[in-house]
Amino acid sequence: MPKAYWIANVTVTDPDAYKGYQTIAPAAFAQFGARFLARGDAETLEGNAWERRVIIEFPDMDAARACYASETYRTARAERAKACTADIALIEALD
């Protein structure tokens, strides 16, 4: 099975509240074999500007979906919702 990636675009609106997400989310990522490939400031050439861009690699689509649906990540998402705006897409790698 090909690897899968979360591509997240994030603008933090409350840095203190965002720490709650940053405390919880790593456990979900570790549970599903995720690995951060890129994270931080990004230069926007076209489209909407976001404060941060994140690319997270998963072993496959099943793991990426399971992570997003997990109880741990649902808890993290609830924290994130209070602290930022975000768009997250899931994409499968090319063979």
N, CA, C and O atoms as a GROMACS GRO file, in nm:
protein
  380
    1MET      N    1   0.084  -0.120   0.000
    1MET     CA    2   0.000   0.000   0.000
    1MET      C    3   0.088   0.125   0.000
    1MET      O    4   0.189   0.130   0.070
    2PRO      N    5   0.050   0.225  -0.077
    2PRO     CA    6   0.128   0.350  -0.078
    2PRO      C    7   0.111   0.427   0.054
    2PRO      O    8   0.011   0.412   0.124
    3LYS      N    9   0.209   0.507   0.083
    3LYS     CA   10   0.201   0.594   0.200
    3LYS      C   11   0.093   0.698   0.177
    3LYS      O   12   0.046   0.717   0.065
    4ALA      N   13   0.054   0.764   0.284
    4ALA     CA   14  -0.046   0.870   0.277
    4ALA      C   15   0.005   0.990   0.355
    4ALA      O   16   0.090   0.977   0.442
    5TYR      N   17  -0.049   1.106   0.322
    5TYR     CA   18  -0.004   1.231   0.384
    5TYR      C   19  -0.121   1.317   0.426
    5TYR      O   20  -0.221   1.330   0.354
    6TRP      N   21  -0.108   1.375   0.543
    6TRP     CA   22  -0.194   1.485   0.583
    6TRP      C   23  -0.122   1.611   0.539
    6TRP      O   24  -0.002   1.626   0.563
    7ILE      N   25  -0.194   1.700   0.475
    7ILE     CA   26  -0.141   1.832   0.443
    7ILE      C   27  -0.230   1.932   0.516
    7ILE      O   28  -0.348   1.945   0.485
    8ALA      N   29  -0.172   2.001   0.611
    8ALA     CA   30  -0.249   2.093   0.694
    8ALA      C   31  -0.203   2.236   0.673
    8ALA      O   32  -0.083   2.264   0.666
    9ASN      N   33  -0.299   2.325   0.662
    9ASN     CA   34  -0.276   2.468   0.655
    9ASN      C   35  -0.337   2.526   0.782
    9ASN      O   36  -0.454   2.504   0.811
   10VAL      N   37  -0.258   2.601   0.857
   10VAL     CA   38  -0.300   2.644   0.990
   10VAL      C   39  -0.263   2.790   1.014
   10VAL      O   40  -0.154   2.835   0.978
   11THR      N   41  -0.356   2.863   1.076
   11THR     CA   42  -0.326   2.994   1.130
   11THR      C   43  -0.370   2.994   1.276
   11THR      O   44  -0.488   2.980   1.307
   12VAL      N   45  -0.275   3.008   1.366
   12VAL     CA   46  -0.302   3.006   1.509
   12VAL      C   47  -0.360   3.141   1.550
   12VAL      O   48  -0.303   3.246   1.518
   13THR      N   49  -0.472   3.137   1.620
   13THR     CA   50  -0.538   3.260   1.667
   13THR      C   51  -0.521   3.281   1.817
   13THR      O   52  -0.537   3.392   1.867
   14ASP      N   53  -0.490   3.173   1.889
   14ASP     CA   54  -0.468   3.181   2.034
   14ASP      C   55  -0.353   3.086   2.070
   14ASP      O   56  -0.374   2.968   2.095
   15PRO      N   57  -0.230   3.139   2.072
   15PRO     CA   58  -0.113   3.054   2.097
   15PRO      C   59  -0.119   2.977   2.229
   15PRO      O   60  -0.075   2.863   2.235
   16ASP      N   61  -0.173   3.038   2.333
   16ASP     CA   62  -0.181   2.968   2.461
   16ASP      C   63  -0.276   2.848   2.452
   16ASP      O   64  -0.244   2.740   2.501
   17ALA      N   65  -0.391   2.867   2.391
   17ALA     CA   66  -0.486   2.757   2.376
   17ALA      C   67  -0.432   2.650   2.282
   17ALA      O   68  -0.463   2.532   2.299
   18TYR      N   69  -0.351   2.689   2.184
   18TYR     CA   70  -0.295   2.593   2.087
   18TYR      C   71  -0.202   2.494   2.156
   18TYR      O   72  -0.183   2.383   2.107
   19LYS      N   73  -0.145   2.534   2.267
   19LYS     CA   74  -0.057   2.444   2.342
   19LYS      C   75  -0.132   2.318   2.387
   19LYS      O   76  -0.072   2.211   2.401
   20GLY      N   77  -0.263   2.329   2.410
   20GLY     CA   78  -0.343   2.213   2.446
   20GLY      C   79  -0.342   2.110   2.333
   20GLY      O   80  -0.329   1.990   2.358
   21TYR      N   81  -0.357   2.156   2.210
   21TYR     CA   82  -0.349   2.067   2.094
   21TYR      C   83  -0.211   2.005   2.083
   21TYR      O   84  -0.197   1.884   2.062
   22GLN      N   85  -0.108   2.088   2.097
   22GLN     CA   86   0.029   2.041   2.083
   22GLN      C   87   0.067   1.939   2.190
   22GLN      O   88   0.159   1.859   2.170
   23THR      N   89  -0.001   1.940   2.303
   23THR     CA   90   0.025   1.845   2.409
   23THR      C   91  -0.038   1.709   2.380
   23THR      O   92   0.019   1.605   2.414
   24ILE      N   93  -0.156   1.709   2.318
   24ILE     CA   94  -0.233   1.586   2.298
   24ILE      C   95  -0.203   1.518   2.165
   24ILE      O   96  -0.189   1.396   2.160
   25ALA      N   97  -0.194   1.594   2.058
   25ALA     CA   98  -0.185   1.537   1.922
   25ALA      C   99  -0.067   1.443   1.900
   25ALA      O  100  -0.084   1.342   1.832
   26PRO      N  101   0.052   1.470   1.954
   26PRO     CA  102   0.164   1.378   1.928
   26PRO      C  103   0.138   1.233   1.965
   26PRO      O  104   0.191   1.143   1.900
   27ALA      N  105   0.058   1.208   2.068
   27ALA     CA  106   0.026   1.070   2.106
   27ALA      C  107  -0.052   1.000   1.996
   27ALA      O  108  -0.029   0.882   1.969
   28ALA      N  109  -0.145   1.071   1.934
   28ALA     CA  110  -0.222   1.011   1.824
   28ALA      C  111  -0.131   0.983   1.705
   28ALA      O  112  -0.139   0.876   1.645
   29PHE      N  113  -0.045   1.077   1.672
   29PHE     CA  114   0.046   1.057   1.559
   29PHE      C  115   0.138   0.937   1.584
   29PHE      O  116   0.159   0.856   1.493
   30ALA      N  117   0.190   0.925   1.702
   30ALA     CA  118   0.279   0.814   1.735
   30ALA      C  119   0.205   0.680   1.727
   30ALA      O  120   0.259   0.581   1.678
   31GLN      N  121   0.083   0.678   1.775
   31GLN     CA  122   0.003   0.555   1.774
   31GLN      C  123  -0.017   0.501   1.633
   31GLN      O  124  -0.028   0.380   1.614
   32PHE      N  125  -0.023   0.589   1.533
   32PHE     CA  126  -0.053   0.547   1.397
   32PHE      C  127   0.068   0.557   1.303
   32PHE      O  128   0.052   0.558   1.181
   33GLY      N  129   0.186   0.564   1.360
   33GLY     CA  130   0.308   0.558   1.280
   33GLY      C  131   0.336   0.680   1.196
   33GLY      O  132   0.400   0.670   1.092
   34ALA      N  133   0.287   0.796   1.238
   34ALA     CA  134   0.306   0.919   1.162
   34ALA      C  135   0.447   0.975   1.178
   34ALA      O  136   0.514   0.952   1.279
   35ARG      N  137   0.489   1.047   1.076
   35ARG     CA  138   0.620   1.112   1.078
   35ARG      C  139   0.606   1.250   1.012
   35ARG      O  140   0.554   1.261   0.901
   36PHE      N  141   0.653   1.353   1.082
   36PHE     CA  142   0.647   1.489   1.027
   36PHE      C  143   0.755   1.505   0.921
   36PHE      O  144   0.872   1.478   0.945
   37LEU      N  145   0.714   1.549   0.803
   37LEU     CA  146   0.809   1.575   0.695
   37LEU      C  147   0.840   1.724   0.682
   37LEU      O  148   0.952   1.761   0.647
   38ALA      N  149   0.742   1.808   0.712
   38ALA     CA  150   0.762   1.953   0.705
   38ALA      C  151   0.664   2.019   0.802
   38ALA      O  152   0.551   1.974   0.819
   39ARG      N  153   0.712   2.126   0.865
   39ARG     CA  154   0.625   2.196   0.960
   39ARG      C  155   0.683   2.335   0.982
   39ARG      O  156   0.802   2.350   1.011
   40GLY      N  157   0.599   2.436   0.968
   40GLY     CA  158   0.645   2.571   0.998
   40GLY      C  159   0.595   2.674   0.899
   40GLY      O  160   0.498   2.652   0.826
   41ASP      N  161   0.664   2.786   0.899
   41ASP     CA  162   0.628   2.895   0.809
   41ASP      C  163   0.645   2.850   0.665
   41ASP      O  164   0.732   2.769   0.634
   42ALA      N  165   0.562   2.903   0.578
   42ALA     CA  166   0.570   2.870   0.436
   42ALA      C  167   0.545   2.994   0.354
   42ALA      O  168   0.472   3.085   0.396
   43GLU      N  169   0.603   2.998   0.239
   43GLU     CA  170   0.583   3.108   0.145
   43GLU      C  171   0.465   3.072   0.054
   43GLU      O  172   0.467   2.970  -0.014
   44THR      N  173   0.364   3.156   0.054
   44THR     CA  174   0.247   3.134  -0.031
   44THR      C  175   0.270   3.202  -0.165
   44THR      O  176   0.286   3.323  -0.172
   45LEU      N  177   0.271   3.122  -0.271
   45LEU     CA  178   0.289   3.176  -0.406
   45LEU      C  179   0.156   3.205  -0.473
   45LEU      O  180   0.145   3.300  -0.550
   46GLU      N  181   0.055   3.125  -0.443
   46GLU     CA  182  -0.080   3.146  -0.495
   46GLU      C  183  -0.179   3.098  -0.391
   46GLU      O  184  -0.146   3.013  -0.308
   47GLY      N  185  -0.298   3.152  -0.395
   47GLY     CA  186  -0.403   3.105  -0.304
   47GLY      C  187  -0.399   3.173  -0.170
   47GLY      O  188  -0.337   3.278  -0.152
   48ASN      N  189  -0.467   3.112  -0.075
   48ASN     CA  190  -0.480   3.169   0.059
   48ASN      C  191  -0.350   3.158   0.138
   48ASN      O  192  -0.284   3.054   0.136
   49ALA      N  193  -0.316   3.264   0.204
   49ALA     CA  194  -0.198   3.264   0.290
   49ALA      C  195  -0.237   3.203   0.425
   49ALA      O  196  -0.340   3.236   0.483
   50TRP      N  197  -0.150   3.115   0.474
   50TRP     CA  198  -0.167   3.054   0.605
   50TRP      C  199  -0.039   3.078   0.684
   50TRP      O  200   0.069   3.091   0.626
   51GLU      N  201  -0.052   3.084   0.814
   51GLU     CA  202   0.064   3.106   0.900
   51GLU      C  203   0.161   2.989   0.894
   51GLU      O  204   0.283   3.008   0.892
   52ARG      N  205   0.108   2.866   0.893
   52ARG     CA  206   0.192   2.746   0.896
   52ARG      C  207   0.139   2.644   0.796
   52ARG      O  208   0.021   2.641   0.763
   53ARG      N  209   0.230   2.561   0.750
   53ARG     CA  210   0.196   2.445   0.667
   53ARG      C  211   0.261   2.323   0.733
   53ARG      O  212   0.371   2.332   0.788
   54VAL      N  213   0.190   2.211   0.728
   54VAL     CA  214   0.240   2.089   0.790
   54VAL      C  215   0.216   1.972   0.696
   54VAL      O  216   0.107   1.959   0.639
   55ILE      N  217   0.316   1.887   0.678
   55ILE     CA  218   0.301   1.764   0.601
   55ILE      C  219   0.340   1.649   0.693
   55ILE      O  220   0.451   1.643   0.745
   56ILE      N  221   0.245   1.556   0.711
   56ILE     CA  222   0.265   1.442   0.799
   56ILE      C  223   0.248   1.314   0.718
   56ILE      O  224   0.146   1.296   0.650
   57GLU      N  225   0.347   1.228   0.724
   57GLU     CA  226   0.344   1.102   0.650
   57GLU      C  227   0.289   0.989   0.738
   57GLU      O  228   0.324   0.979   0.856
   58PHE      N  229   0.204   0.906   0.680
   58PHE     CA  230   0.149   0.788   0.746
   58PHE      C  231   0.185   0.665   0.663
   58PHE      O  232   0.210   0.676   0.543
   59PRO      N  233   0.186   0.548   0.726
   59PRO     CA  234   0.219   0.426   0.652
   59PRO      C  235   0.126   0.400   0.534
   59PRO      O  236   0.168   0.346   0.431
   60ASP      N  237  -0.003   0.439   0.548
   60ASP     CA  238  -0.101   0.418   0.442
   60ASP      C  239  -0.227   0.499   0.474
   60ASP      O  240  -0.236   0.562   0.578
   61MET      N  241  -0.324   0.496   0.381
   61MET     CA  242  -0.447   0.572   0.399
   61MET      C  243  -0.526   0.524   0.520
   61MET      O  244  -0.585   0.604   0.592
   62ASP      N  245  -0.527   0.392   0.544
   62ASP     CA  246  -0.601   0.340   0.659
   62ASP      C  247  -0.548   0.399   0.789
   62ASP      O  248  -0.626   0.438   0.876
   63ALA      N  249  -0.416   0.407   0.803
   63ALA     CA  250  -0.356   0.463   0.924
   63ALA      C  251  -0.387   0.612   0.936
   63ALA      O  252  -0.416   0.660   1.046
   64ALA      N  253  -0.381   0.684   0.826
   64ALA     CA  254  -0.409   0.828   0.828
   64ALA      C  255  -0.554   0.855   0.869
   64ALA      O  256  -0.581   0.944   0.949
   65ARG      N  257  -0.645   0.778   0.813
   65ARG     CA  258  -0.787   0.793   0.849
   65ARG      C  259  -0.813   0.752   0.994
   65ARG      O  260  -0.886   0.819   1.066
   66ALA      N  261  -0.752   0.642   1.035
   66ALA     CA  262  -0.771   0.594   1.172
   66ALA      C  263  -0.719   0.694   1.273
   66ALA      O  264  -0.780   0.714   1.378
   67CYS      N  265  -0.608   0.759   1.243
   67CYS     CA  266  -0.554   0.861   1.333
   67CYS      C  267  -0.653   0.975   1.348
   67CYS      O  268  -0.683   1.018   1.459
   68TYR      N  269  -0.704   1.024   1.236
   68TYR     CA  270  -0.798   1.137   1.239
   68TYR      C  271  -0.924   1.102   1.318
   68TYR      O  272  -0.978   1.187   1.389
   69ALA      N  273  -0.969   0.978   1.307
   69ALA     CA  274  -1.092   0.935   1.373
   69ALA      C  275  -1.071   0.887   1.517
   69ALA      O  276  -1.168   0.862   1.588
   70SER      N  277  -0.945   0.875   1.559
   70SER     CA  278  -0.916   0.821   1.692
   70SER      C  279  -0.966   0.911   1.804
   70SER      O  280  -0.980   1.033   1.787
   71GLU      N  281  -0.993   0.849   1.917
   71GLU     CA  282  -1.037   0.925   2.035
   71GLU      C  283  -0.933   1.030   2.075
   71GLU      O  284  -0.967   1.142   2.110
   72THR      N  285  -0.807   0.992   2.071
   72THR     CA  286  -0.702   1.085   2.110
   72THR      C  287  -0.700   1.206   2.017
   72THR      O  288  -0.690   1.320   2.064
   73TYR      N  289  -0.710   1.183   1.886
   73TYR     CA  290  -0.705   1.298   1.795
   73TYR      C  291  -0.834   1.378   1.801
   73TYR      O  292  -0.831   1.499   1.780
   74ARG      N  293  -0.947   1.314   1.827
   74ARG     CA  294  -1.072   1.392   1.845
   74ARG      C  295  -1.057   1.489   1.962
   74ARG      O  296  -1.103   1.603   1.955
   75THR      N  297  -0.994   1.442   2.068
   75THR     CA  298  -0.969   1.530   2.183
   75THR      C  299  -0.876   1.644   2.144
   75THR      O  300  -0.899   1.759   2.181
   76ALA      N  301  -0.772   1.613   2.069
   76ALA     CA  302  -0.679   1.716   2.022
   76ALA      C  303  -0.750   1.816   1.932
   76ALA      O  304  -0.728   1.937   1.942
   77ARG      N  305  -0.836   1.766   1.842
   77ARG     CA  306  -0.909   1.855   1.750
   77ARG      C  307  -0.997   1.953   1.828
   77ARG      O  308  -1.009   2.069   1.789
   78ALA      N  309  -1.058   1.907   1.936
   78ALA     CA  310  -1.141   1.995   2.018
   78ALA      C  311  -1.058   2.109   2.076
   78ALA      O  312  -1.104   2.223   2.084
   79GLU      N  313  -0.935   2.079   2.116
   79GLU     CA  314  -0.843   2.183   2.165
   79GLU      C  315  -0.802   2.277   2.051
   79GLU      O  316  -0.797   2.398   2.068
   80ARG      N  317  -0.774   2.219   1.936
   80ARG     CA  318  -0.731   2.298   1.821
   80ARG      C  319  -0.840   2.394   1.775
   80ARG      O  320  -0.812   2.507   1.736
   81ALA      N  321  -0.964   2.350   1.781
   81ALA     CA  322  -1.076   2.432   1.734
   81ALA      C  323  -1.087   2.564   1.810
   81ALA      O  324  -1.137   2.664   1.757
   82LYS      N  325  -1.041   2.564   1.934
   82LYS     CA  326  -1.045   2.686   2.016
   82LYS      C  327  -0.928   2.779   1.987
   82LYS      O  328  -0.925   2.892   2.036
   83ALA      N  329  -0.831   2.732   1.908
   83ALA     CA  330  -0.704   2.804   1.902
   83ALA      C  331  -0.657   2.842   1.763
   83ALA      O  332  -0.559   2.915   1.750
   84CYS      N  333  -0.725   2.794   1.658
   84CYS     CA  334  -0.675   2.824   1.523
   84CYS      C  335  -0.782   2.800   1.418
   84CYS      O  336  -0.888   2.744   1.446
   85THR      N  337  -0.751   2.842   1.297
   85THR     CA  338  -0.827   2.800   1.180
   85THR      C  339  -0.737   2.705   1.104
   85THR      O  340  -0.615   2.723   1.100
   86ALA      N  341  -0.798   2.604   1.043
   86ALA     CA  342  -0.716   2.503   0.975
   86ALA      C  343  -0.794   2.438   0.861
   86ALA      O  344  -0.916   2.427   0.865
   87ASP      N  345  -0.720   2.397   0.760
   87ASP     CA  346  -0.768   2.310   0.653
   87ASP      C  347  -0.676   2.189   0.652
   87ASP      O  348  -0.554   2.204   0.657
   88ILE      N  349  -0.734   2.071   0.646
   88ILE     CA  350  -0.652   1.949   0.643
   88ILE      C  351  -0.701   1.862   0.528
   88ILE      O  352  -0.821   1.837   0.513
   89ALA      N  353  -0.607   1.818   0.446
   89ALA     CA  354  -0.638   1.729   0.336
   89ALA      C  355  -0.560   1.600   0.353
   89ALA      O  356  -0.452   1.599   0.412
   90LEU      N  357  -0.615   1.492   0.301
   90LEU     CA  358  -0.550   1.362   0.303
   90LEU      C  359  -0.524   1.322   0.159
   90LEU      O  360  -0.613   1.328   0.074
   91ILE      N  361  -0.400   1.280   0.131
   91ILE     CA  362  -0.363   1.243  -0.006
   91ILE      C  363  -0.279   1.118  -0.004
   91ILE      O  364  -0.195   1.099   0.084
   92GLU      N  365  -0.302   1.032  -0.101
   92GLU     CA  366  -0.224   0.908  -0.112
   92GLU      C  367  -0.104   0.932  -0.200
   92GLU      O  368  -0.113   1.002  -0.301
   93ALA      N  369   0.010   0.873  -0.161
   93ALA     CA  370   0.133   0.886  -0.239
   93ALA      C  371   0.121   0.812  -0.372
   93ALA      O  372   0.042   0.718  -0.386
   94LEU      N  373   0.198   0.853  -0.466
   94LEU     CA  374   0.208   0.781  -0.592
   94LEU      C  375   0.285   0.653  -0.569
   94LEU      O  376   0.375   0.649  -0.485
   95ASP      N  377   0.251   0.550  -0.642
   95ASP     CA  378   0.327   0.423  -0.631
   95ASP      C  379   0.467   0.441  -0.684
   95ASP      O  380   0.546   0.347  -0.684
   0.00000   0.00000   0.00000
